[in-house]
């Protein structure tokens, strides 16, 4: 009898402890973090007005201030005596190209995306070609460009400057990077130019006096020029290269030289 009573008492105490524990326990429900399901439409767009990551207006890269260096490729001095070979060799690191592209128009080639498009616009290009300081150039009586050695006491600088108005036609591709917030871009095409002016400039010392003179004589540069160009960039770093298959001088008026320039964007508009 005593054993049954003890067993019953222990069972009752355990049951009471379980009931008390259930009353004191609290179940806390933690809401799950919201999740976003990315569908194929986020990348490809659709025709139902859904705004995808790509659905922004296409904006190309042309306008801005660009700085480069000038050089000549495929030089041919065969019409000159050997003593004059290479007289238009440049001091490349002082032969600068200044491009001010002040207006652009971007045209998307995709109906529902904005990663491929055409770019055109307007710009001005100021090119300096630095010669060896002891010489300059001018046309002789037959209209042929010749090296001239002025013979001043102390020659400091000699250069040819040209000024072209320009219109580009570029095909541009853009690749989204970093969850589509920034893009690597690359463009290629043709830049058409028309010569607005040119001159040579000398800087020298004569009898202790510093002098500068400009000559705006006819130099028989090609008035119309087109250049093949490749441009690319990411964020603030943008570079370009241009090569013209049009000779620098008109046919028969100077050495056969093909302009080349390369540089980077300093400021984008």
C-alpha positions in Angstrom: 0.0 0.0 0.0 2.8 2.3 0.9 4.6 1.6 -2.4 1.4 2.3 -4.5 0.9 5.6 -2.6 4.5 6.7 -3.2 4.2 5.9 -6.9 1.0 7.8 -7.3 2.5 10.8 -5.4 5.6 11.0 -7.7 3.5 10.7 -10.8 1.2 13.6 -9.7 4.2 15.8 -9.0 5.7 15.2 -12.4 2.4 16.0 -14.1 2.0 19.2 -12.2 5.6 20.3 -13.2 4.8 19.7 -16.8 1.7 21.9 -16.6 3.6 24.7 -14.9 6.4 24.6 -17.6 3.9 24.8 -20.4 2.3 27.9 -18.9 5.6 29.7 -18.6 7.0 28.9 -22.1 6.6 31.6 -24.8 6.8 30.9 -28.5 8.2 33.9 -30.5 7.6 34.1 -34.2 10.4 35.8 -36.1 9.3 37.1 -39.5 11.4 36.0 -42.4 13.5 38.5 -44.3 11.8 39.6 -47.6 13.2 38.1 -50.7 13.1 39.3 -54.3 12.8 36.8 -57.0 14.7 37.8 -60.1 13.0 36.7 -63.3 14.3 36.5 -66.8 12.3 39.7 -67.5 14.7 41.6 -65.2 17.4 41.0 -67.8 15.6 40.8 -71.1 12.6 43.1 -70.7 9.2 42.4 -72.3 6.5 44.0 -74.3 4.0 44.5 -71.5 5.4 47.7 -70.1 7.5 46.0 -67.5 10.4 48.2 -66.5 13.6 46.1 -66.4 17.1 46.9 -65.3 17.8 47.8 -68.9 14.9 50.2 -69.4 16.8 53.5 -69.2 17.4 56.0 -72.0 20.5 55.1 -74.0 23.3 57.7 -73.4 26.5 57.5 -75.5 29.9 58.9 -74.9 31.2 61.8 -77.1 30.7 65.1 -75.4 33.5 66.3 -73.1 37.1 67.6 -73.0 39.7 65.2 -74.2 43.5 65.4 -74.3 45.8 63.3 -76.5 49.1 63.2 -78.3 49.7 63.4 -82.0 52.0 61.4 -84.3 52.3 60.4 -88.0 52.2 56.9 -89.3 53.4 55.4 -92.6 55.7 58.2 -93.5 56.9 58.5 -97.1 59.6 61.1 -98.0 60.4 59.5 -101.3 59.8 62.8 -103.2 62.5 64.5 -101.1 66.3 64.2 -101.2 67.9 62.0 -98.5 69.1 65.1 -96.6 65.5 66.1 -95.9 64.2 62.7 -94.9 62.2 62.9 -91.7 62.1 66.7 -91.4 58.6 66.5 -90.0 59.5 64.1 -87.2 57.7 65.2 -84.1 58.4 65.7 -80.5 55.5 63.4 -79.7 55.2 64.2 -75.9 54.7 67.8 -76.8 52.4 67.4 -79.8 49.0 67.7 -78.1 45.5 67.1 -79.4 42.8 69.1 -77.6 39.2 67.9 -78.4 36.2 69.9 -77.2 33.1 67.9 -78.0 30.3 70.2 -77.0 27.1 68.4 -78.2 26.0 64.9 -78.7 22.9 62.9 -79.8 22.4 59.3 -78.7 20.0 57.0 -80.6 19.1 53.6 -79.2 19.1 50.7 -81.7 17.1 48.4 -79.3 13.4 48.6 -78.7 13.3 47.3 -75.2 16.9 47.7 -74.1 19.5 50.5 -73.9 22.8 48.7 -74.4 23.5 49.4 -78.1 23.1 52.6 -80.0 24.4 55.2 -82.4 26.2 58.4 -81.2 26.7 61.6 -83.2 27.4 65.2 -82.3 29.6 68.2 -82.9 33.1 69.0 -81.7 36.3 71.0 -82.3 39.8 69.7 -82.4 42.9 71.7 -81.9 46.1 69.8 -82.9 49.7 70.9 -82.2 52.6 69.3 -84.1 55.9 70.2 -82.4 59.0 70.1 -84.7 62.6 70.2 -83.8 63.1 73.8 -82.7 65.6 74.8 -85.3 63.3 74.4 -88.3 59.8 75.2 -89.5 57.9 74.5 -92.8 56.5 76.6 -95.6 55.5 76.0 -99.2 57.9 76.9 -102.1 57.0 78.6 -105.4 55.6 75.3 -106.7 53.4 74.7 -103.6 55.6 71.9 -102.2 56.2 71.9 -98.4 59.9 72.4 -97.6 61.8 72.5 -94.3 63.1 76.0 -93.5 65.9 76.9 -91.1 65.3 80.5 -90.0 68.7 80.8 -88.3 67.6 82.9 -85.4 70.0 83.2 -82.5 68.3 80.9 -80.1 65.3 78.8 -81.3 63.0 77.7 -78.5 59.8 76.4 -80.1 58.5 75.5 -83.5 55.1 74.0 -84.2 52.3 73.6 -86.7 48.7 74.1 -85.3 45.5 73.0 -87.0 41.9 73.6 -86.2 39.1 71.2 -87.4 35.4 71.1 -86.8 34.2 67.5 -86.5 31.1 65.3 -86.7 31.2 61.7 -85.4 29.2 58.6 -86.3 29.8 55.9 -83.7 28.3 52.5 -82.8 28.5 52.0 -79.1 28.0 48.9 -76.9 27.5 49.0 -73.1 27.9 46.1 -70.7 26.3 46.5 -67.2 28.7 45.8 -64.3 28.0 45.8 -60.6 24.3 44.9 -60.5 23.7 47.1 -63.6 24.6 50.4 -61.8 27.7 51.1 -63.9 28.7 50.1 -67.4 31.8 49.3 -69.4 31.4 50.8 -72.8 33.1 50.6 -76.1 32.4 52.5 -79.4 33.9 52.5 -82.9 33.2 54.5 -86.0 34.2 57.4 -88.1 34.9 61.1 -87.3 34.5 63.5 -90.2 36.5 66.8 -90.0 36.7 70.1 -91.9 39.7 72.4 -91.6 38.8 75.7 -90.1 42.4 77.1 -89.8 46.1 76.4 -89.5 49.3 78.3 -88.8 53.0 77.7 -87.9 54.5 79.4 -84.8 58.1 80.1 -83.8 59.4 81.2 -80.5 63.0 82.4 -80.3 65.5 84.8 -78.6 67.2 87.4 -80.8 69.7 89.8 -79.2 68.4 89.0 -75.7 64.8 89.6 -76.6 62.1 86.9 -76.6 60.0 86.9 -79.8 57.0 84.9 -81.1 55.8 84.9 -84.7 52.9 83.2 -86.4 52.7 82.4 -90.1 49.3 81.8 -91.7 50.6 80.9 -95.2 48.9 78.2 -97.3 50.3 74.9 -96.2 48.2 72.7 -98.5 46.7 70.6 -95.7 43.7 68.5 -96.7 40.6 70.5 -96.0 38.4 67.4 -95.5 39.5 64.5 -93.4 37.9 61.5 -91.8 39.4 59.3 -89.1 38.6 55.8 -87.8 38.2 55.9 -84.0 37.9 53.4 -81.1 36.8 54.6 -77.7 36.2 52.8 -74.5 35.9 53.4 -70.8 34.5 52.5 -67.4 33.3 55.1 -64.8 35.7 58.1 -64.9 38.5 56.4 -67.0 37.9 56.8 -70.7 40.4 56.5 -73.6 40.4 57.0 -77.3 42.5 56.4 -80.4 42.1 57.9 -83.9 43.8 57.1 -87.3 43.1 59.0 -90.5 43.6 57.2 -93.9 43.6 60.6 -95.5 47.1 62.0 -96.0 48.0 65.1 -94.0 49.0 67.1 -97.0 47.2 67.4 -100.4 48.6 65.0 -103.0 51.9 66.2 -104.4 52.3 69.1 -101.9 54.3 67.4 -99.1 55.5 64.1 -97.6 52.9 61.4 -97.3 51.9 61.3 -93.6 48.9 59.8 -91.9 47.7 61.4 -88.7 47.3 59.3 -85.5 46.3 60.5 -82.1 45.5 58.8 -78.7 44.5 60.1 -75.3 41.9 60.2 -72.6 38.9 62.1 -71.4 39.5 64.7 -68.7 36.0 66.0 -68.3 32.7 64.5 -69.5 29.8 66.8 -70.2 
